[in-house]
């Protein structure tokens, strides 16, 4: 590619400009019947940037997007970044109060939404009316992708307003974006109290996903199915940003459904399909899988504290020649470590790989000092990927970043090669008769059973022991397993205090919108 200045090379507008200049005819986005080349995507983004300028959006102001994966989502986000604004994605599963709090907290100036997605009336949830939204004083404009609504303009009208803005003004605004400007604020899941907005810059995003792409093997010519939601770093950054950096093709799916995913793989010759383990389990066990030609698939990228070795081997044997695992947090631009395609099955399944370029990882004890190789402790991270801080929360930022190290709240251990194994969240640990128990260890044992598709373990109160383990297990299709057999299986492989006191068989597990198991919802969902 043509050599760019540092400002161009380390900003998202610069990366888009480079991709359009070097690969103008390469297909950039496929969204149903809509197909855009990189030249066309660049033109659409410039239109959106002019729309933002017409609204009077200034550099640093916040633009929120509450919508599923779509071409318009991508154009909105990139247009906002080219206008110097800050992107604030909103979880599509949020209800009105959650979204209203996030919009108020971020002081969003503009909101984009697909108002009828999955039957949701997002604008009604927010109380948006023709006279505005009184309890959201900073929100001056709402734009509905799926047509005009009371109190909201249409996407077409938003773009039309930008015609009055000279092309040169939009070019100048994009060129004025600097690498250390904040690019986005992604709010954490908020498992304890209100969620916090992690602020990351253009430079951090570009460097992180250059490293991610190099480690995982994403390349120009790949056709990447983005089924991970774009309100999350997995879909937005490891999806959109990574594809921009490699000028790869983004094929979009708004909601995961195994048959539709496999249809898209066949029709679009998909080569790269990242996702949580549940995506792959669903595809492997889909009754109609044999009807589809999935031979184009090359690379799977996944991550979880437990990825069974058996699953990695099945994926490599039946779907993907290359499978890698990775680990990251919203506060680390979404990535800390990753395996490479050269790593063996056991390494891929039992570790999350090595730190990406420019990033350090330590595992520390209670005193904050590094622990020996192979010993469990808390994971801390230092490098270019660590967020600027939490939005308007100096106390939380100071607690999260100590002497330049991001305190993750995750536990793990490093091996002699520098590969990181995640053993669980500090908050997930429970104490059985005075002994610390980390669910990930038990889950890994259960997941290795040939009759188990998925397993999750939580601690529950016990009058005698304080807490004991309860395992929720999804059996493999056609497998005949019993709670008693699984308990015996664990007893052969684990110390007695780690063996789940109870095993619950279930057809499915509650999940959040990114596909991760929602442990907090287990009781309400299954009991």
C-alpha positions in Angstrom: 0.0 0.0 0.0 1.0 3.6 -0.4 3.0 5.1 2.5 0.8 7.4 4.7 1.7 10.0 7.3 1.4 8.8 10.9 -1.8 10.8 11.3 -3.4 9.1 8.3 -2.1 5.6 9.2 -3.2 5.8 12.8 -6.8 7.1 12.4 -9.9 5.3 11.2 -10.6 7.9 8.5 -7.0 7.4 7.3 -7.4 3.7 7.2 -10.6 3.9 5.2 -9.0 6.4 2.8 -6.1 4.1 2.2 -8.4 1.0 1.6 -10.5 3.0 -0.9 -7.4 4.3 -2.7 -5.6 1.0 -2.9 -8.5 -1.4 -3.4 -11.4 0.7 -4.9 -13.0 -2.3 -6.7 -12.8 -4.8 -3.8 -16.1 -5.6 -2.3 -16.3 -4.0 1.1 -19.8 -4.6 2.5 -22.5 -7.2 1.7 -25.8 -6.6 3.5 -28.6 -8.6 1.9 -29.1 -7.2 -1.6 -26.8 -4.2 -0.9 -23.2 -4.5 -2.1 -20.6 -1.8 -1.8 -17.0 -1.7 -3.0 -14.4 0.1 -0.9 -14.7 3.1 -3.3 -18.5 3.1 -2.8 -18.2 2.6 1.0 -15.8 5.6 1.1 -18.3 7.7 -0.8 -21.2 6.7 1.4 -19.2 7.5 4.5 -18.3 10.9 3.1 -22.0 11.5 2.6 -22.7 10.6 6.2 -19.9 12.9 7.4 -21.5 15.8 5.5 -24.8 14.9 7.2 -23.1 15.2 10.6 -21.6 18.5 9.6 -25.0 19.7 8.5 -26.4 18.8 12.0 -23.6 21.0 13.5 -21.9 18.0 15.2 -18.5 19.2 16.5 -15.4 17.1 17.0 -15.6 15.2 20.3 -19.4 15.1 20.4 -21.0 11.7 20.9 -23.1 9.8 18.3 -25.0 6.8 19.6 -26.1 3.8 17.5 -28.9 1.5 18.8 -29.4 -0.9 16.0 -28.4 -4.4 14.6 -25.6 -5.1 12.2 -26.2 -3.4 8.9 -24.5 -1.4 6.1 -26.0 1.7 7.6 -24.5 0.9 11.0 -21.1 0.8 9.5 -21.6 4.0 7.4 -22.9 5.8 10.5 -20.0 4.8 12.7 -17.4 5.6 10.0 -19.1 8.8 9.0 -19.2 10.0 12.7 -15.5 9.2 13.0 -14.7 11.1 9.9 -16.6 14.0 11.3 -14.4 13.9 14.4 -17.2 12.6 16.6 -17.1 9.8 19.1 -19.1 6.6 18.5 -21.3 5.2 21.4 -22.8 1.7 20.5 -25.8 0.6 22.5 -26.7 -3.1 23.1 -29.8 -4.0 21.1 -31.2 -6.0 24.0 -31.3 -3.0 26.3 -34.7 -1.7 27.4 -35.7 1.9 27.6 -34.3 2.7 31.0 -30.9 1.2 30.3 -30.6 3.0 27.0 -31.8 6.3 28.4 -29.3 6.1 31.2 -26.5 5.4 28.7 -27.5 8.2 26.4 -27.6 10.6 29.3 -24.3 9.4 30.7 -22.6 9.8 27.4 -24.3 13.1 26.6 -25.1 11.8 23.1 -26.0 14.5 20.6 -27.4 12.2 17.9 -29.0 8.8 18.1 -29.4 6.3 15.2 -31.7 3.4 15.5 -33.6 0.7 13.6 -36.9 1.3 15.4 -38.7 -1.9 14.5 -35.8 -4.4 15.0 -37.2 -7.7 16.3 -40.5 -5.9 17.1 -38.8 -3.4 19.4 -40.1 0.1 19.5 -36.8 1.7 20.6 -37.9 5.3 20.2 -41.1 4.6 22.2 -39.0 3.0 24.9 -37.0 6.2 25.2 -40.1 8.4 25.2 -39.2 10.1 22.0 -42.1 12.1 20.7 -42.7 14.8 18.1 -41.9 17.4 20.7 -38.6 15.7 21.7 -37.2 13.8 24.7 -37.4 16.0 27.7 -35.2 13.9 30.0 -32.4 13.7 27.4 -31.5 17.3 26.9 -28.3 16.7 25.0 -30.1 14.5 22.4 -30.9 16.9 19.6 -31.5 14.5 16.7 -32.9 11.0 16.4 -32.5 9.2 13.0 -34.5 6.0 12.2 -33.0 3.7 9.6 -36.4 2.2 8.8 -38.2 5.4 8.0 -39.4 8.6 9.6 -41.0 8.3 13.0 -42.6 10.9 15.4 -39.7 12.8 16.8 -37.2 11.2 14.4 -36.0 11.9 10.9 -35.3 9.3 8.2 -31.9 8.1 7.1 -32.5 9.5 3.6 -33.4 12.9 5.1 -30.3 12.8 7.3 -28.1 12.3 4.2 -30.0 14.8 2.1 -29.3 17.6 4.6 -25.6 17.0 4.0 -25.8 18.0 0.3 -25.5 21.7 1.5 -22.1 20.9 3.1 -19.2 21.3 0.6 -17.1 18.1 0.0 -14.0 20.0 0.9 -15.4 20.7 4.4 -15.9 17.0 5.0 -12.4 16.2 3.7 -10.9 18.8 6.0 -12.8 17.5 9.0 -11.6 13.9 8.4 -8.0 15.1 7.9 -8.2 17.0 11.2 -8.8 13.8 13.2 -5.7 12.9 15.3 -4.5 9.5 16.4 -5.0 10.3 20.1 -8.5 11.6 19.7 -11.1 9.4 21.4 -12.8 7.3 18.8 -15.4 5.4 20.8 -17.0 4.9 24.2 -18.1 1.3 24.8 -20.0 0.7 28.0 -19.1 -2.5 29.9 -21.7 -5.1 30.7 -22.3 -3.7 34.1 -22.5 -7.0 36.0 -21.9 -5.0 39.2 -23.8 -1.8 39.4 -24.0 0.7 36.5 -21.9 0.0 33.5 -18.9 2.3 32.8 -17.9 3.8 29.5 -14.4 2.7 28.3 -12.8 5.4 26.1 -10.4 4.3 23.4 -8.5 6.4 20.8 -8.0 6.0 17.0 -4.4 5.1 17.6 -5.3 2.4 20.1 -7.9 0.8 17.8 -5.6 0.8 14.7 -2.6 -0.6 16.5 -4.6 -3.3 18.3 -6.3 -4.6 15.2 -3.2 -4.5 13.1 -1.7 -6.8 15.7 -4.9 -8.9 15.9 -5.0 -9.3 12.1 -1.4 -10.3 12.0 -1.7 -12.9 14.7 -5.0 -14.5 13.5 -4.1 -14.4 9.8 -6.9 -12.2 8.5 -5.8 -11.0 5.0 -6.9 -9.1 1.9 -9.3 -11.3 -0.1 -10.9 -12.8 3.0 -14.7 -12.7 3.2 -15.6 -12.2 6.8 -19.1 -13.0 8.1 -19.8 -10.5 10.9 -22.5 -12.1 13.0 -21.0 -10.9 16.3 -23.0 -7.7 17.2 -21.4 -4.5 16.3 -22.3 -2.9 19.6 -19.6 -5.2 21.1 -15.8 -5.0 20.4 -15.9 -8.5 18.8 -18.2 -7.3 16.0 -17.2 -3.6 15.8 -13.4 -3.7 16.3 -12.4 -7.3 15.5 -14.9 -7.1 12.7 -15.2 -3.7 11.0 -11.9 -2.2 12.0 -9.9 -5.4 11.2 -11.6 -5.7 7.8 -10.8 -2.1 7.0 -7.1 -2.6 7.8 -6.9 -5.6 5.5 -9.4 -4.4 2.9 -11.4 -7.6 3.5 -15.0 -8.1 2.6 -17.6 -7.7 5.4 -20.7 -9.9 5.0 -23.3 -8.9 7.6 -25.8 -11.0 9.6 -28.0 -9.1 12.1 -29.0 -12.2 14.2 -27.3 -15.6 14.4 -29.4 -18.4 13.1 -27.5 -21.5 12.1 -29.3 -22.3 8.8 -29.1 -18.6 7.7 -25.4 -18.5 8.7 -24.6 -21.6 6.7 -26.6 -20.3 3.7 -24.5 -17.1 3.8 -21.3 -19.1 4.0 -22.2 -21.1 0.9 -23.7 -18.1 -1.1 -20.9 -15.6 -0.2 -18.0 -18.1 0.0 -17.2 -17.0 3.5 -13.6 -17.7 4.6 -13.5 -16.2 8.1 -16.2 -16.6 10.8 -15.4 -15.5 14.3 -17.8 -16.1 17.1 -18.3 -17.5 20.6 -18.2 -21.3 21.1 -22.0 -21.5 20.9 -22.0 -20.4 17.3 -19.8 -23.3 16.3 -21.6 -25.9 18.5 -24.9 -24.8 16.8 -23.4 -25.2 13.3 -21.7 -28.5 14.0 -24.9 -30.0 15.5 -27.3 -28.4 13.0 -29.5 -31.2 11.4 -29.3 -29.6 8.0 -25.6 -28.9 7.9 -25.0 -31.5 5.1 -27.3 -29.4 2.8 -24.7 -26.6 2.6 -21.3 -26.3 0.9 -19.1 -24.9 3.7 -15.8 -25.7 2.1 -14.8 -22.1 1.7 -14.4 -21.7 5.5 -10.8 -21.3 6.6 -10.5 -19.4 9.9 -12.5 -19.5 13.2 -11.7 -17.1 16.0 -13.3 -17.7 19.3 -12.8 -17.0 23.0 -14.1 -18.1 26.4 -12.6 -19.3 29.6 -13.5 -22.8 28.5 -13.1 -24.0 24.9 -13.1 -27.8 24.9 -10.2 -29.5 23.2 -12.8 -31.8 21.6 -14.6 -28.8 20.1 -11.4 -27.4 18.5 -10.6 -30.8 17.1 -14.2 -31.2 15.7 -14.0 -27.7 14.1 -10.7 -28.5 12.5 -11.9 -31.8 11.2 -15.3 -30.8 10.0 -15.4 -27.0 9.3 -12.3 -24.9 9.7 -8.7 -25.8 8.9 -7.6 -23.0 11.2 -9.0 -22.3 14.6 -7.6 -19.7 17.1 -8.6 -18.4 20.5 -8.1 -15.0 21.9 -8.8 -13.0 25.1 -9.6 -9.3 25.7 -11.7 -6.8 27.5 -13.7 -3.7 26.5 -11.1 -1.7 28.5 -8.3 -3.2 26.3 -9.8 -2.3 22.9 -11.2 -5.8 22.9 -7.9 -7.8 22.6 -5.0 -8.7 24.9 -3.8 -12.1 23.7 -4.3 -14.4 20.8 -3.2 -17.8 19.5 -1.9 -18.1 16.0 -2.9 -20.6 13.3 0.3 -22.6 13.9 -0.7 -23.5 17.5 -1.8 -27.0 18.2 -5.2 -28.1 19.3 -4.5 -28.4 23.0 -2.8 -24.9 23.0 -5.7 -23.3 21.2 -8.3 -25.0 23.5 -6.5 -24.6 26.8 -5.0 -21.1 26.4 -5.9 -17.8 24.9 -2.5 -17.4 23.3 0.3 -14.9 23.7 0.1 -11.1 24.2 -0.3 -9.2 20.9 2.5 -7.0 19.7 3.2 -4.1 22.1 1.3 -5.6 25.0 2.5 -7.1 28.3 0.7 -9.5 30.6 1.4 -10.4 34.2 -0.2 -12.7 36.6 0.0 -11.4 40.1 -0.6 -12.5 43.6 -2.4 -10.7 46.5 0.6 -8.4 47.0 0.6 -7.3 43.4 3.9 -9.1 42.6 4.2 -11.5 39.7 3.6 -15.2 40.6 5.7 -18.1 39.3 5.0 -19.7 35.9 2.0 -22.0 36.1 0.6 -20.4 39.3 -2.9 -18.9 39.4 -3.3 -15.2 40.0 -4.9 -12.0 38.8 -4.3 -10.9 35.2 -2.9 -7.4 34.7 -2.2 -5.8 31.3 0.0 -2.9 30.1 0.3 -1.6 26.6 -1.0 0.6 23.8 -4.4 -1.2 24.0 -5.3 0.0 27.5 -8.1 2.5 27.4 -7.7 6.2 28.2 -10.1 5.7 31.1 -13.7 5.5 32.0 -15.9 8.4 31.0 -16.3 11.0 33.7 -15.2 8.5 36.4 -11.7 9.3 37.7 -12.2 7.1 40.8 -13.1 4.0 38.7 -10.3 4.8 36.3 -7.7 5.0 39.1 -9.0 1.6 40.5 -8.8 0.0 37.1 -5.4 1.3 35.9 -2.7 1.1 38.6 0.8 2.3 37.7 0.0 1.9 34.0 -1.4 -1.7 34.5 -5.0 -2.5 33.7 -6.4 -4.6 36.6 -8.7 -7.0 34.7 -10.5 -8.8 37.4 -9.8 -12.0 35.6 -7.7 -14.8 36.9 -5.3 -17.0 35.0 -1.8 -18.4 34.7 1.1 -18.1 32.2 3.0 -21.1 31.0 6.7 -21.2 30.2 6.0 -20.1 26.6 4.1 -16.9 27.8 0.7 -18.4 26.8 -2.2 -17.3 29.0 -4.8 -19.7 30.3 -7.9 -18.0 31.8 -9.1 -19.7 35.0 -12.1 -17.5 35.7 -13.3 -14.2 37.0 -12.3 -13.2 40.5 -15.9 -12.5 41.2 -16.9 -16.0 40.0 -14.7 -17.7 42.6 -16.6 -19.4 45.4 -15.3 -20.9 48.6 -16.1 -24.5 49.6 -15.3 -25.2 53.3 -12.4 -22.6 53.2 -11.0 -23.7 49.8 -11.1 -21.4 46.8 -12.8 -22.9 43.7 -12.7 -21.4 40.2 -15.6 -22.5 38.0 -13.5 -22.6 34.8 -11.5 -25.5 36.0 -14.6 -27.6 36.6 -16.2 -26.4 33.4 -13.1 -27.6 31.5 -13.4 -31.1 33.0 -17.1 -31.3 32.2 -16.7 -30.0 28.7 -14.2 -32.8 28.0 -16.9 -35.4 28.5 -18.0 -36.9 25.2 -21.7 -36.4 26.1 -21.4 -32.7 27.0 -22.0 -29.9 24.6 -21.7 -27.0 27.1 -21.2 -26.7 30.9 -21.3 -23.8 33.3 -20.7 -23.9 37.1 -21.7 -21.4 39.8 -21.4 -21.4 43.6 -24.6 -21.6 45.6 -25.2 -21.2 49.3 -24.8 -24.3 51.6 -25.5 -24.4 55.3 -22.6 -26.6 56.1 -19.9 -25.7 53.6 -20.7 -22.1 53.0 -20.9 -22.6 49.3 -20.9 -25.6 46.9 -20.8 -25.9 43.2 -23.8 -26.4 40.9 -23.2 -27.3 37.3 -25.6 -26.7 34.4 -25.0 -29.0 31.5 -26.3 -29.0 28.0 -25.9 -32.6 26.6 -24.7 -33.3 23.1 -27.4 -34.1 20.6 -28.3 -37.8 21.0 -26.1 -38.3 24.0 -27.5 -40.2 27.0 -26.0 -38.6 30.1 -27.2 -38.4 33.7 -26.4 -36.1 36.6 -25.1 -39.1 38.5 -22.7 -40.1 35.7 -21.3 -36.6 35.4 -20.8 -36.3 39.1 -18.9 -39.5 39.1 -16.9 -38.4 36.1 -15.9 -35.2 38.0 -15.0 -37.1 41.1 -12.5 -39.2 39.2 -10.7 -36.0 38.0 -11.1 -33.4 40.7 -10.5 -32.9 44.4 -13.7 -33.6 46.3 -14.3 -30.0 47.3 -14.4 -29.1 43.6 -16.9 -31.7 42.5 -20.3 -30.1 41.9 -22.8 -30.9 44.6 -25.6 -30.8 42.0 -25.7 -31.3 38.2 -28.7 -29.8 36.3 -29.3 -31.0 32.7 -30.9 -28.3 30.5 -31.6 -27.8 26.8 -30.0 -24.4 26.8 -28.3 -21.7 28.8 -29.2 -18.0 29.2 -26.9 -15.7 27.2 -26.3 -12.1 26.7 -26.4 -10.5 23.3 -22.8 -11.3 22.5 -23.4 -15.0 23.1 -21.7 -15.3 26.4 -23.4 -17.3 29.1 -25.1 -15.0 31.6 -24.4 -16.6 35.0 -26.4 -14.0 36.8 -29.5 -15.2 35.0 -29.0 -18.9 35.6 -31.2 -19.1 38.7 -34.1 -17.2 37.2 -33.8 -19.0 33.9 -33.6 -22.6 35.1 -34.9 -23.0 38.6 
